[in-house]
Amino acid sequence: MIRRFINWVKNEDIWDLMAWASLAMIFFWAVAKSFGWINTPAFIEMMPIFGAVFWGGRMFQQLEDVKVDVREVKKNLTEVNERLHVHDMRFVKLESRYKM
């Protein structure tokens, strides 16, 4: 299990790791706070909120990256479709010339 985690860490982006760490921090903080293990001033109680905002921002950024990737794939598919049409027309001309 530890090897899987280490391999996962090697393959992930540092920002993804930070996002998941902030989410884990919020979870553990909420559990500890609910059991009364943490008694802190108000400004420290805001840290999980900052972590949640960071995590949400990172997830939003990943969605934006996916949108850009999909846009590029659509553009590439349009180019492939145009090239395929040209080759198809050339093949039709060859078929008509050689009566296939």
TAWOFEN-V346381 format. One record per backbone hydrogen bond with DSSP energy under -0.5 kcal/mol. NH is the residue of the N-H (numbers start at 1). CO is the residue of the C=O. If there is no record, write none. Layout:
# TAWOFEN-V346381
nh: (NH	NH)
co: (CO	CO)
This chain:
# TAWOFEN-V346381
nh: (5	6	7	8	9	10	11	12	17	18	19	20	21	22	23	24	25	26	27	28	29	30	31	32	33	34	35	36	37	38	39	44	45	46	47	50	51	52	53	54	55	56	57	58	59	60	61	62	63	64	65	66	67	68	69	70	71	72	73	74	75	76	77	78	79	80	81	82	83	84	85	86	87	88	89	90	91	92	93	94	95	96	97	98	99	100)
co: (1	2	3	4	5	6	7	8	13	14	15	16	17	18	19	20	21	22	23	24	25	26	27	28	29	30	31	33	32	32	37	41	41	42	44	46	47	48	49	50	51	52	53	54	55	56	57	58	59	60	61	62	63	64	65	66	67	68	69	70	71	72	73	74	75	76	77	78	79	80	81	82	83	84	85	86	87	88	89	90	91	92	93	94	95	95)
